[in-house]
C-alpha cells in the first residue's frame, strides 16, 4: 500500500476518532475514493489501536487513579474507583452485544459510502441538539451510563461519531461537560480493543510491510493526541456543536459525489 495513502488514512483516523465527525465514516469514504480493499482491514485495526494509545497517554492520570485507588486500602477511595470501573464495564455492554450479534450487519455498511454520508447528517443533528442544555452539573449514575453505552453501540454504524454521540447524549441528560468528555474516552478503550480483537480474528493474511504498518499506527497516535486535547477543550467550552456544521457539509458532499 502506498505510504502517502497510509499517512492520509492515519491522519484521518487520528483526527476523526476524537473530533466528533466519525472516523469510521471518513475511512469508508476515503477508502472508497482510493479504491483500497486488500489489507485495509488490518490497517483499520492498527489505526484504531493508535488512537486507543492516544487516549491512554492523554488520560493517563485518570487511568492511574482508577488502577491505584481500586487497590487502595482506604475504603472510600477504593469504592469510588471501583464504582467508576463498574460504570465503564456497564457502559461497554451495549456495544459489545451489538458488535457480537449484529457484526455482519455493521460490516455490510462499511462498503456503503452513501450510508456513511447519511449517518454523518445524523451525527450533525446529535451535535446540534447537545447545545440545548446549558447548565450541566450532574454526575454519572448507573442509568445515565446505560444510556451513554447505548449511544456508543449506535456509533458502530459508520458515519455516526462515537465521541460525538456519547458526549452529546451525556450532555443532554445533564452530565457535566468535564465528566462527559472524560467518561466518553475512558469508555472507548474497551470498545476499541474489543472491536480490534474481533476484527483481527477475521484476518487470513497480512499483505503489508512493517514500515507501512508503523507509519499508519504512529500517524494516528500522534495526530490523535492533538485531536483529543483539542476536543476536550471544545467540550469544556460548550462548543461541541460547532462540529455539526462540518458533518452536514461532509455528509451532503459524500451523498452527492459518491
SEGU-225143 format. One record per residue (C-alpha): residue number from 1; residue in three letters; x, y, z. Coordinates in nm, 2 decimals. Layout:
BEGIN
<rec><nr>NUM</nr><rest>ALA</rest><u>X</u><v>Y</v><w>Z</w></rec>
...
% end
This chain:
BEGIN
<rec><nr>1</nr><rest>UNK</rest><u>0.00</u><v>0.00</v><w>0.00</w></rec>
<rec><nr>2</nr><rest>UNK</rest><u>0.13</u><v>0.34</v><w>-0.09</w></rec>
<rec><nr>3</nr><rest>UNK</rest><u>0.29</u><v>0.53</v><w>0.20</w></rec>
<rec><nr>4</nr><rest>UNK</rest><u>0.11</u><v>0.85</v><w>0.12</w></rec>
<rec><nr>5</nr><rest>UNK</rest><u>-0.23</u><v>0.68</v><w>0.13</w></rec>
<rec><nr>6</nr><rest>UNK</rest><u>-0.14</u><v>0.51</v><w>0.46</w></rec>
<rec><nr>7</nr><rest>UNK</rest><u>-0.03</u><v>0.85</v><w>0.60</w></rec>
<rec><nr>8</nr><rest>UNK</rest><u>-0.36</u><v>1.01</v><w>0.48</w></rec>
<rec><nr>9</nr><rest>UNK</rest><u>-0.56</u><v>0.73</v><w>0.65</w></rec>
<rec><nr>10</nr><rest>UNK</rest><u>-0.36</u><v>0.76</v><w>0.97</w></rec>
<rec><nr>11</nr><rest>UNK</rest><u>-0.41</u><v>1.14</v><w>0.97</w></rec>
<rec><nr>12</nr><rest>UNK</rest><u>-0.79</u><v>1.09</v><w>0.91</w></rec>
<rec><nr>13</nr><rest>UNK</rest><u>-0.82</u><v>0.83</v><w>1.18</w></rec>
<rec><nr>14</nr><rest>UNK</rest><u>-0.62</u><v>1.04</v><w>1.43</w></rec>
<rec><nr>15</nr><rest>UNK</rest><u>-0.84</u><v>1.35</v><w>1.37</w></rec>
<rec><nr>16</nr><rest>UNK</rest><u>-1.18</u><v>1.19</v><w>1.32</w></rec>
<rec><nr>17</nr><rest>UNK</rest><u>-1.17</u><v>0.93</v><w>1.60</w></rec>
<rec><nr>18</nr><rest>UNK</rest><u>-1.18</u><v>1.21</v><w>1.86</w></rec>
<rec><nr>19</nr><rest>UNK</rest><u>-1.32</u><v>1.51</v><w>1.67</w></rec>
<rec><nr>20</nr><rest>UNK</rest><u>-1.70</u><v>1.43</v><w>1.66</w></rec>
<rec><nr>21</nr><rest>UNK</rest><u>-1.71</u><v>1.37</v><w>1.29</w></rec>
<rec><nr>22</nr><rest>UNK</rest><u>-1.69</u><v>0.99</v><w>1.27</w></rec>
<rec><nr>23</nr><rest>UNK</rest><u>-1.36</u><v>0.82</v><w>1.20</w></rec>
<rec><nr>24</nr><rest>UNK</rest><u>-1.53</u><v>0.51</v><w>1.05</w></rec>
<rec><nr>25</nr><rest>UNK</rest><u>-1.74</u><v>0.72</v><w>0.82</w></rec>
<rec><nr>26</nr><rest>UNK</rest><u>-1.44</u><v>0.91</v><w>0.69</w></rec>
<rec><nr>27</nr><rest>UNK</rest><u>-1.23</u><v>0.59</v><w>0.65</w></rec>
<rec><nr>28</nr><rest>UNK</rest><u>-1.51</u><v>0.43</v><w>0.45</w></rec>
<rec><nr>29</nr><rest>UNK</rest><u>-1.54</u><v>0.73</v><w>0.22</w></rec>
<rec><nr>30</nr><rest>UNK</rest><u>-1.16</u><v>0.77</v><w>0.18</w></rec>
<rec><nr>31</nr><rest>UNK</rest><u>-1.10</u><v>0.40</v><w>0.11</w></rec>
<rec><nr>32</nr><rest>UNK</rest><u>-1.38</u><v>0.41</v><w>-0.15</w></rec>
<rec><nr>33</nr><rest>UNK</rest><u>-1.22</u><v>0.71</v><w>-0.32</w></rec>
<rec><nr>34</nr><rest>UNK</rest><u>-0.88</u><v>0.55</v><w>-0.33</w></rec>
<rec><nr>35</nr><rest>UNK</rest><u>-1.02</u><v>0.20</v><w>-0.41</w></rec>
<rec><nr>36</nr><rest>UNK</rest><u>-0.85</u><v>0.04</v><w>-0.11</w></rec>
<rec><nr>37</nr><rest>UNK</rest><u>-0.96</u><v>-0.32</v><w>-0.04</w></rec>
<rec><nr>38</nr><rest>UNK</rest><u>-0.67</u><v>-0.56</v><w>0.02</w></rec>
<rec><nr>39</nr><rest>UNK</rest><u>-0.51</u><v>-0.53</v><w>0.36</w></rec>
<rec><nr>40</nr><rest>UNK</rest><u>-0.74</u><v>-0.25</v><w>0.46</w></rec>
<rec><nr>41</nr><rest>UNK</rest><u>-0.90</u><v>-0.44</v><w>0.75</w></rec>
<rec><nr>42</nr><rest>UNK</rest><u>-0.57</u><v>-0.49</v><w>0.93</w></rec>
<rec><nr>43</nr><rest>UNK</rest><u>-0.47</u><v>-0.13</v><w>0.87</w></rec>
<rec><nr>44</nr><rest>UNK</rest><u>-0.81</u><v>-0.02</v><w>1.02</w></rec>
<rec><nr>45</nr><rest>UNK</rest><u>-0.72</u><v>-0.22</v><w>1.33</w></rec>
<rec><nr>46</nr><rest>UNK</rest><u>-0.37</u><v>-0.05</v><w>1.36</w></rec>
<rec><nr>47</nr><rest>UNK</rest><u>-0.52</u><v>0.29</v><w>1.31</w></rec>
<rec><nr>48</nr><rest>UNK</rest><u>-0.78</u><v>0.24</v><w>1.58</w></rec>
<rec><nr>49</nr><rest>UNK</rest><u>-0.51</u><v>0.10</v><w>1.82</w></rec>
<rec><nr>50</nr><rest>UNK</rest><u>-0.31</u><v>0.41</v><w>1.75</w></rec>
<rec><nr>51</nr><rest>UNK</rest><u>-0.59</u><v>0.63</v><w>1.88</w></rec>
<rec><nr>52</nr><rest>UNK</rest><u>-0.65</u><v>0.39</v><w>2.17</w></rec>
<rec><nr>53</nr><rest>UNK</rest><u>-0.30</u><v>0.45</v><w>2.29</w></rec>
<rec><nr>54</nr><rest>UNK</rest><u>-0.35</u><v>0.83</v><w>2.24</w></rec>
<rec><nr>55</nr><rest>UNK</rest><u>-0.64</u><v>0.80</v><w>2.49</w></rec>
<rec><nr>56</nr><rest>UNK</rest><u>-0.41</u><v>0.62</v><w>2.73</w></rec>
<rec><nr>57</nr><rest>UNK</rest><u>-0.15</u><v>0.89</v><w>2.70</w></rec>
<rec><nr>58</nr><rest>UNK</rest><u>-0.38</u><v>1.19</v><w>2.73</w></rec>
<rec><nr>59</nr><rest>UNK</rest><u>-0.59</u><v>1.04</v><w>3.01</w></rec>
<rec><nr>60</nr><rest>UNK</rest><u>-0.31</u><v>0.87</v><w>3.19</w></rec>
<rec><nr>61</nr><rest>UNK</rest><u>-0.38</u><v>1.04</v><w>3.52</w></rec>
<rec><nr>62</nr><rest>UNK</rest><u>-0.74</u><v>0.92</v><w>3.52</w></rec>
<rec><nr>63</nr><rest>UNK</rest><u>-0.63</u><v>0.57</v><w>3.43</w></rec>
<rec><nr>64</nr><rest>UNK</rest><u>-0.37</u><v>0.58</v><w>3.70</w></rec>
<rec><nr>65</nr><rest>UNK</rest><u>-0.63</u><v>0.69</v><w>3.95</w></rec>
<rec><nr>66</nr><rest>UNK</rest><u>-0.86</u><v>0.40</v><w>3.86</w></rec>
<rec><nr>67</nr><rest>UNK</rest><u>-0.58</u><v>0.15</v><w>3.90</w></rec>
<rec><nr>68</nr><rest>UNK</rest><u>-0.43</u><v>0.28</v><w>4.22</w></rec>
<rec><nr>69</nr><rest>UNK</rest><u>-0.75</u><v>0.37</v><w>4.40</w></rec>
<rec><nr>70</nr><rest>UNK</rest><u>-0.91</u><v>0.04</v><w>4.31</w></rec>
<rec><nr>71</nr><rest>UNK</rest><u>-0.64</u><v>-0.13</v><w>4.51</w></rec>
<rec><nr>72</nr><rest>UNK</rest><u>-0.63</u><v>0.14</v><w>4.79</w></rec>
<rec><nr>73</nr><rest>UNK</rest><u>-0.67</u><v>0.03</v><w>5.15</w></rec>
<rec><nr>74</nr><rest>UNK</rest><u>-0.88</u><v>0.34</v><w>5.21</w></rec>
<rec><nr>75</nr><rest>UNK</rest><u>-1.24</u><v>0.22</v><w>5.18</w></rec>
<rec><nr>76</nr><rest>UNK</rest><u>-1.39</u><v>0.55</v><w>5.04</w></rec>
<rec><nr>77</nr><rest>UNK</rest><u>-1.12</u><v>0.58</v><w>4.77</w></rec>
<rec><nr>78</nr><rest>UNK</rest><u>-1.15</u><v>0.21</v><w>4.67</w></rec>
<rec><nr>79</nr><rest>UNK</rest><u>-1.53</u><v>0.22</v><w>4.65</w></rec>
<rec><nr>80</nr><rest>UNK</rest><u>-1.53</u><v>0.54</v><w>4.44</w></rec>
<rec><nr>81</nr><rest>UNK</rest><u>-1.27</u><v>0.40</v><w>4.19</w></rec>
<rec><nr>82</nr><rest>UNK</rest><u>-1.44</u><v>0.06</v><w>4.17</w></rec>
<rec><nr>83</nr><rest>UNK</rest><u>-1.78</u><v>0.23</v><w>4.11</w></rec>
<rec><nr>84</nr><rest>UNK</rest><u>-1.63</u><v>0.41</v><w>3.82</w></rec>
<rec><nr>85</nr><rest>UNK</rest><u>-1.48</u><v>0.09</v><w>3.68</w></rec>
<rec><nr>86</nr><rest>UNK</rest><u>-1.83</u><v>-0.06</v><w>3.71</w></rec>
<rec><nr>87</nr><rest>UNK</rest><u>-1.96</u><v>0.24</v><w>3.51</w></rec>
<rec><nr>88</nr><rest>UNK</rest><u>-1.71</u><v>0.16</v><w>3.23</w></rec>
<rec><nr>89</nr><rest>UNK</rest><u>-1.80</u><v>-0.21</v><w>3.23</w></rec>
<rec><nr>90</nr><rest>UNK</rest><u>-2.17</u><v>-0.14</v><w>3.22</w></rec>
<rec><nr>91</nr><rest>UNK</rest><u>-2.14</u><v>0.12</v><w>2.95</w></rec>
<rec><nr>92</nr><rest>UNK</rest><u>-1.94</u><v>-0.12</v><w>2.74</w></rec>
<rec><nr>93</nr><rest>UNK</rest><u>-2.20</u><v>-0.40</v><w>2.74</w></rec>
<rec><nr>94</nr><rest>UNK</rest><u>-2.44</u><v>-0.25</v><w>2.48</w></rec>
<rec><nr>95</nr><rest>UNK</rest><u>-2.16</u><v>-0.20</v><w>2.22</w></rec>
<rec><nr>96</nr><rest>UNK</rest><u>-2.02</u><v>-0.55</v><w>2.30</w></rec>
<rec><nr>97</nr><rest>UNK</rest><u>-2.37</u><v>-0.70</v><w>2.25</w></rec>
<rec><nr>98</nr><rest>UNK</rest><u>-2.42</u><v>-0.52</v><w>1.92</w></rec>
<rec><nr>99</nr><rest>UNK</rest><u>-2.08</u><v>-0.60</v><w>1.79</w></rec>
<rec><nr>100</nr><rest>UNK</rest><u>-2.11</u><v>-0.97</v><w>1.86</w></rec>
<rec><nr>101</nr><rest>UNK</rest><u>-2.47</u><v>-1.03</v><w>1.75</w></rec>
<rec><nr>102</nr><rest>UNK</rest><u>-2.50</u><v>-0.78</v><w>1.47</w></rec>
<rec><nr>103</nr><rest>UNK</rest><u>-2.15</u><v>-0.79</v><w>1.33</w></rec>
<rec><nr>104</nr><rest>UNK</rest><u>-2.25</u><v>-0.89</v><w>0.98</w></rec>
<rec><nr>105</nr><rest>UNK</rest><u>-2.50</u><v>-0.61</v><w>0.95</w></rec>
<rec><nr>106</nr><rest>UNK</rest><u>-2.25</u><v>-0.35</v><w>1.06</w></rec>
<rec><nr>107</nr><rest>UNK</rest><u>-1.98</u><v>-0.50</v><w>0.84</w></rec>
<rec><nr>108</nr><rest>UNK</rest><u>-2.20</u><v>-0.46</v><w>0.54</w></rec>
<rec><nr>109</nr><rest>UNK</rest><u>-2.23</u><v>-0.09</v><w>0.60</w></rec>
<rec><nr>110</nr><rest>UNK</rest><u>-1.86</u><v>-0.04</v><w>0.57</w></rec>
<rec><nr>111</nr><rest>UNK</rest><u>-1.88</u><v>-0.09</v><w>0.20</w></rec>
<rec><nr>112</nr><rest>UNK</rest><u>-2.15</u><v>0.17</v><w>0.16</w></rec>
<rec><nr>113</nr><rest>UNK</rest><u>-2.02</u><v>0.53</v><w>0.14</w></rec>
<rec><nr>114</nr><rest>UNK</rest><u>-2.37</u><v>0.67</v><w>0.09</w></rec>
<rec><nr>115</nr><rest>UNK</rest><u>-2.48</u><v>0.51</v><w>0.42</w></rec>
<rec><nr>116</nr><rest>UNK</rest><u>-2.18</u><v>0.67</v><w>0.59</w></rec>
<rec><nr>117</nr><rest>UNK</rest><u>-2.28</u><v>1.01</v><w>0.44</w></rec>
<rec><nr>118</nr><rest>UNK</rest><u>-2.63</u><v>0.98</v><w>0.57</w></rec>
<rec><nr>119</nr><rest>UNK</rest><u>-2.51</u><v>0.89</v><w>0.92</w></rec>
<rec><nr>120</nr><rest>UNK</rest><u>-2.28</u><v>1.19</v><w>0.92</w></rec>
<rec><nr>121</nr><rest>UNK</rest><u>-2.60</u><v>1.40</v><w>0.89</w></rec>
<rec><nr>122</nr><rest>UNK</rest><u>-2.74</u><v>1.21</v><w>1.19</w></rec>
<rec><nr>123</nr><rest>UNK</rest><u>-2.42</u><v>1.29</v><w>1.38</w></rec>
<rec><nr>124</nr><rest>UNK</rest><u>-2.47</u><v>1.66</v><w>1.29</w></rec>
<rec><nr>125</nr><rest>UNK</rest><u>-2.82</u><v>1.65</v><w>1.45</w></rec>
<rec><nr>126</nr><rest>UNK</rest><u>-2.69</u><v>1.50</v><w>1.77</w></rec>
<rec><nr>127</nr><rest>UNK</rest><u>-2.42</u><v>1.76</v><w>1.79</w></rec>
<rec><nr>128</nr><rest>UNK</rest><u>-2.66</u><v>2.05</v><w>1.74</w></rec>
<rec><nr>129</nr><rest>UNK</rest><u>-2.91</u><v>1.93</v><w>2.00</w></rec>
<rec><nr>130</nr><rest>UNK</rest><u>-2.63</u><v>1.88</v><w>2.25</w></rec>
<rec><nr>131</nr><rest>UNK</rest><u>-2.62</u><v>2.26</v><w>2.30</w></rec>
<rec><nr>132</nr><rest>UNK</rest><u>-2.98</u><v>2.27</v><w>2.42</w></rec>
<rec><nr>133</nr><rest>UNK</rest><u>-2.90</u><v>2.21</v><w>2.78</w></rec>
<rec><nr>134</nr><rest>UNK</rest><u>-2.67</u><v>2.48</v><w>2.91</w></rec>
<rec><nr>135</nr><rest>UNK</rest><u>-2.62</u><v>2.41</v><w>3.29</w></rec>
<rec><nr>136</nr><rest>UNK</rest><u>-2.48</u><v>2.07</v><w>3.31</w></rec>
<rec><nr>137</nr><rest>UNK</rest><u>-2.38</u><v>1.98</v><w>3.67</w></rec>
<rec><nr>138</nr><rest>UNK</rest><u>-2.49</u><v>1.62</v><w>3.72</w></rec>
<rec><nr>139</nr><rest>UNK</rest><u>-2.26</u><v>1.33</v><w>3.80</w></rec>
<rec><nr>140</nr><rest>UNK</rest><u>-2.28</u><v>0.99</v><w>3.64</w></rec>
<rec><nr>141</nr><rest>UNK</rest><u>-2.53</u><v>0.73</v><w>3.75</w></rec>
<rec><nr>142</nr><rest>UNK</rest><u>-2.60</u><v>0.37</v><w>3.66</w></rec>
<rec><nr>143</nr><rest>UNK</rest><u>-2.90</u><v>0.47</v><w>3.44</w></rec>
<rec><nr>144</nr><rest>UNK</rest><u>-2.71</u><v>0.75</v><w>3.27</w></rec>
<rec><nr>145</nr><rest>UNK</rest><u>-2.42</u><v>0.51</v><w>3.20</w></rec>
<rec><nr>146</nr><rest>UNK</rest><u>-2.66</u><v>0.27</v><w>3.03</w></rec>
<rec><nr>147</nr><rest>UNK</rest><u>-2.80</u><v>0.55</v><w>2.81</w></rec>
<rec><nr>148</nr><rest>UNK</rest><u>-2.45</u><v>0.66</v><w>2.71</w></rec>
<rec><nr>149</nr><rest>UNK</rest><u>-2.35</u><v>0.30</v><w>2.64</w></rec>
<rec><nr>150</nr><rest>UNK</rest><u>-2.64</u><v>0.26</v><w>2.40</w></rec>
<rec><nr>151</nr><rest>UNK</rest><u>-2.52</u><v>0.57</v><w>2.22</w></rec>
<rec><nr>152</nr><rest>UNK</rest><u>-2.18</u><v>0.41</v><w>2.19</w></rec>
<rec><nr>153</nr><rest>UNK</rest><u>-2.34</u><v>0.10</v><w>2.04</w></rec>
<rec><nr>154</nr><rest>UNK</rest><u>-2.52</u><v>0.30</v><w>1.79</w></rec>
<rec><nr>155</nr><rest>UNK</rest><u>-2.19</u><v>0.46</v><w>1.68</w></rec>
<rec><nr>156</nr><rest>UNK</rest><u>-2.07</u><v>0.13</v><w>1.54</w></rec>
<rec><nr>157</nr><rest>UNK</rest><u>-2.25</u><v>0.24</v><w>1.23</w></rec>
<rec><nr>158</nr><rest>UNK</rest><u>-2.00</u><v>0.42</v><w>1.01</w></rec>
<rec><nr>159</nr><rest>UNK</rest><u>-2.08</u><v>0.79</v><w>0.99</w></rec>
<rec><nr>160</nr><rest>UNK</rest><u>-2.21</u><v>0.81</v><w>1.35</w></rec>
<rec><nr>161</nr><rest>UNK</rest><u>-1.94</u><v>0.96</v><w>1.56</w></rec>
<rec><nr>162</nr><rest>UNK</rest><u>-1.86</u><v>0.76</v><w>1.87</w></rec>
<rec><nr>163</nr><rest>UNK</rest><u>-1.73</u><v>1.06</v><w>2.06</w></rec>
<rec><nr>164</nr><rest>UNK</rest><u>-1.99</u><v>1.29</v><w>1.93</w></rec>
<rec><nr>165</nr><rest>UNK</rest><u>-2.28</u><v>1.06</v><w>2.01</w></rec>
<rec><nr>166</nr><rest>UNK</rest><u>-2.17</u><v>0.96</v><w>2.36</w></rec>
<rec><nr>167</nr><rest>UNK</rest><u>-2.07</u><v>1.32</v><w>2.47</w></rec>
<rec><nr>168</nr><rest>UNK</rest><u>-2.38</u><v>1.47</v><w>2.31</w></rec>
<rec><nr>169</nr><rest>UNK</rest><u>-2.61</u><v>1.23</v><w>2.49</w></rec>
<rec><nr>170</nr><rest>UNK</rest><u>-2.43</u><v>1.27</v><w>2.82</w></rec>
<rec><nr>171</nr><rest>UNK</rest><u>-2.47</u><v>1.65</v><w>2.79</w></rec>
<rec><nr>172</nr><rest>UNK</rest><u>-2.84</u><v>1.61</v><w>2.71</w></rec>
<rec><nr>173</nr><rest>UNK</rest><u>-2.90</u><v>1.40</v><w>3.02</w></rec>
<rec><nr>174</nr><rest>UNK</rest><u>-2.73</u><v>1.66</v><w>3.23</w></rec>
<rec><nr>175</nr><rest>UNK</rest><u>-2.38</u><v>1.52</v><w>3.29</w></rec>
<rec><nr>176</nr><rest>UNK</rest><u>-2.12</u><v>1.79</v><w>3.34</w></rec>
<rec><nr>177</nr><rest>UNK</rest><u>-1.90</u><v>1.88</v><w>3.05</w></rec>
<rec><nr>178</nr><rest>UNK</rest><u>-1.57</u><v>1.76</v><w>3.20</w></rec>
<rec><nr>179</nr><rest>UNK</rest><u>-1.72</u><v>1.43</v><w>3.31</w></rec>
<rec><nr>180</nr><rest>UNK</rest><u>-1.89</u><v>1.38</v><w>2.97</w></rec>
<rec><nr>181</nr><rest>UNK</rest><u>-1.56</u><v>1.41</v><w>2.79</w></rec>
<rec><nr>182</nr><rest>UNK</rest><u>-1.36</u><v>1.20</v><w>3.03</w></rec>
<rec><nr>183</nr><rest>UNK</rest><u>-1.61</u><v>0.92</v><w>3.05</w></rec>
<rec><nr>184</nr><rest>UNK</rest><u>-1.66</u><v>0.91</v><w>2.68</w></rec>
<rec><nr>185</nr><rest>UNK</rest><u>-1.30</u><v>0.83</v><w>2.61</w></rec>
<rec><nr>186</nr><rest>UNK</rest><u>-1.24</u><v>0.60</v><w>2.90</w></rec>
<rec><nr>187</nr><rest>UNK</rest><u>-1.55</u><v>0.41</v><w>2.78</w></rec>
<rec><nr>188</nr><rest>UNK</rest><u>-1.39</u><v>0.40</v><w>2.43</w></rec>
<rec><nr>189</nr><rest>UNK</rest><u>-1.09</u><v>0.19</v><w>2.54</w></rec>
<rec><nr>190</nr><rest>UNK</rest><u>-1.25</u><v>-0.15</v><w>2.60</w></rec>
<rec><nr>191</nr><rest>UNK</rest><u>-1.47</u><v>-0.08</v><w>2.29</w></rec>
<rec><nr>192</nr><rest>UNK</rest><u>-1.17</u><v>-0.01</v><w>2.07</w></rec>
<rec><nr>193</nr><rest>UNK</rest><u>-0.96</u><v>-0.30</v><w>2.20</w></rec>
<rec><nr>194</nr><rest>UNK</rest><u>-1.26</u><v>-0.54</v><w>2.18</w></rec>
<rec><nr>195</nr><rest>UNK</rest><u>-1.35</u><v>-0.44</v><w>1.83</w></rec>
<rec><nr>196</nr><rest>UNK</rest><u>-0.99</u><v>-0.47</v><w>1.72</w></rec>
<rec><nr>197</nr><rest>UNK</rest><u>-0.98</u><v>-0.83</v><w>1.86</w></rec>
<rec><nr>198</nr><rest>UNK</rest><u>-1.29</u><v>-0.93</v><w>1.68</w></rec>
<rec><nr>199</nr><rest>UNK</rest><u>-1.16</u><v>-0.78</v><w>1.35</w></rec>
<rec><nr>200</nr><rest>UNK</rest><u>-0.82</u><v>-0.94</v><w>1.39</w></rec>
<rec><nr>201</nr><rest>UNK</rest><u>-0.98</u><v>-1.29</v><w>1.42</w></rec>
<rec><nr>202</nr><rest>UNK</rest><u>-1.12</u><v>-1.24</v><w>1.06</w></rec>
<rec><nr>203</nr><rest>UNK</rest><u>-0.78</u><v>-1.18</v><w>0.90</w></rec>
<rec><nr>204</nr><rest>UNK</rest><u>-0.63</u><v>-1.46</v><w>0.70</w></rec>
<rec><nr>205</nr><rest>UNK</rest><u>-0.31</u><v>-1.30</v><w>0.59</w></rec>
<rec><nr>206</nr><rest>UNK</rest><u>-0.14</u><v>-0.96</v><w>0.62</w></rec>
<rec><nr>207</nr><rest>UNK</rest><u>0.00</u><v>-0.82</v><w>0.29</w></rec>
<rec><nr>208</nr><rest>UNK</rest><u>0.16</u><v>-0.51</v><w>0.44</w></rec>
<rec><nr>209</nr><rest>UNK</rest><u>0.52</u><v>-0.41</v><w>0.52</w></rec>
<rec><nr>210</nr><rest>UNK</rest><u>0.63</u><v>-0.33</v><w>0.87</w></rec>
<rec><nr>211</nr><rest>UNK</rest><u>0.71</u><v>0.02</v><w>0.75</w></rec>
<rec><nr>212</nr><rest>UNK</rest><u>0.35</u><v>0.07</v><w>0.63</w></rec>
<rec><nr>213</nr><rest>UNK</rest><u>0.20</u><v>-0.06</v><w>0.95</w></rec>
<rec><nr>214</nr><rest>UNK</rest><u>0.43</u><v>0.15</v><w>1.17</w></rec>
<rec><nr>215</nr><rest>UNK</rest><u>0.35</u><v>0.46</v><w>0.96</w></rec>
<rec><nr>216</nr><rest>UNK</rest><u>-0.02</u><v>0.42</v><w>1.00</w></rec>
<rec><nr>217</nr><rest>UNK</rest><u>0.00</u><v>0.34</v><w>1.37</w></rec>
<rec><nr>218</nr><rest>UNK</rest><u>0.23</u><v>0.63</v><w>1.46</w></rec>
<rec><nr>219</nr><rest>UNK</rest><u>0.04</u><v>0.88</v><w>1.24</w></rec>
<rec><nr>220</nr><rest>UNK</rest><u>-0.29</u><v>0.80</v><w>1.41</w></rec>
<rec><nr>221</nr><rest>UNK</rest><u>-0.13</u><v>0.80</v><w>1.75</w></rec>
<rec><nr>222</nr><rest>UNK</rest><u>0.04</u><v>1.14</v><w>1.72</w></rec>
<rec><nr>223</nr><rest>UNK</rest><u>-0.25</u><v>1.32</v><w>1.55</w></rec>
<rec><nr>224</nr><rest>UNK</rest><u>-0.49</u><v>1.15</v><w>1.79</w></rec>
<rec><nr>225</nr><rest>UNK</rest><u>-0.32</u><v>1.31</v><w>2.09</w></rec>
<rec><nr>226</nr><rest>UNK</rest><u>-0.35</u><v>1.65</v><w>1.93</w></rec>
<rec><nr>227</nr><rest>UNK</rest><u>-0.72</u><v>1.59</v><w>1.83</w></rec>
<rec><nr>228</nr><rest>UNK</rest><u>-0.82</u><v>1.45</v><w>2.17</w></rec>
<rec><nr>229</nr><rest>UNK</rest><u>-0.68</u><v>1.75</v><w>2.36</w></rec>
<rec><nr>230</nr><rest>UNK</rest><u>-0.85</u><v>1.99</v><w>2.12</w></rec>
<rec><nr>231</nr><rest>UNK</rest><u>-1.19</u><v>1.82</v><w>2.15</w></rec>
<rec><nr>232</nr><rest>UNK</rest><u>-1.18</u><v>1.82</v><w>2.53</w></rec>
<rec><nr>233</nr><rest>UNK</rest><u>-1.11</u><v>2.19</v><w>2.52</w></rec>
<rec><nr>234</nr><rest>UNK</rest><u>-1.41</u><v>2.24</v><w>2.29</w></rec>
<rec><nr>235</nr><rest>UNK</rest><u>-1.64</u><v>2.03</v><w>2.52</w></rec>
<rec><nr>236</nr><rest>UNK</rest><u>-1.53</u><v>2.22</v><w>2.83</w></rec>
<rec><nr>237</nr><rest>UNK</rest><u>-1.61</u><v>2.55</v><w>2.65</w></rec>
<rec><nr>238</nr><rest>UNK</rest><u>-1.95</u><v>2.43</v><w>2.54</w></rec>
<rec><nr>239</nr><rest>UNK</rest><u>-1.86</u><v>2.44</v><w>2.17</w></rec>
<rec><nr>240</nr><rest>UNK</rest><u>-1.92</u><v>2.07</v><w>2.07</w></rec>
<rec><nr>241</nr><rest>UNK</rest><u>-2.20</u><v>2.16</v><w>1.83</w></rec>
<rec><nr>242</nr><rest>UNK</rest><u>-1.96</u><v>2.36</v><w>1.61</w></rec>
<rec><nr>243</nr><rest>UNK</rest><u>-1.85</u><v>2.04</v><w>1.46</w></rec>
<rec><nr>244</nr><rest>UNK</rest><u>-2.21</u><v>1.98</v><w>1.34</w></rec>
<rec><nr>245</nr><rest>UNK</rest><u>-2.16</u><v>2.22</v><w>1.05</w></rec>
<rec><nr>246</nr><rest>UNK</rest><u>-1.87</u><v>2.02</v><w>0.92</w></rec>
<rec><nr>247</nr><rest>UNK</rest><u>-2.07</u><v>1.69</v><w>0.94</w></rec>
<rec><nr>248</nr><rest>UNK</rest><u>-2.35</u><v>1.85</v><w>0.74</w></rec>
<rec><nr>249</nr><rest>UNK</rest><u>-2.11</u><v>1.96</v><w>0.47</w></rec>
<rec><nr>250</nr><rest>UNK</rest><u>-1.92</u><v>1.63</v><w>0.46</w></rec>
<rec><nr>251</nr><rest>UNK</rest><u>-2.24</u><v>1.42</v><w>0.46</w></rec>
<rec><nr>252</nr><rest>UNK</rest><u>-2.40</u><v>1.61</v><w>0.18</w></rec>
<rec><nr>253</nr><rest>UNK</rest><u>-2.09</u><v>1.61</v><w>-0.03</w></rec>
<rec><nr>254</nr><rest>UNK</rest><u>-2.04</u><v>1.23</v><w>0.01</w></rec>
<rec><nr>255</nr><rest>UNK</rest><u>-2.41</u><v>1.18</v><w>-0.08</w></rec>
<rec><nr>256</nr><rest>UNK</rest><u>-2.38</u><v>1.39</v><w>-0.40</w></rec>
<rec><nr>257</nr><rest>UNK</rest><u>-2.03</u><v>1.29</v><w>-0.52</w></rec>
<rec><nr>258</nr><rest>UNK</rest><u>-2.00</u><v>0.92</v><w>-0.42</w></rec>
% end
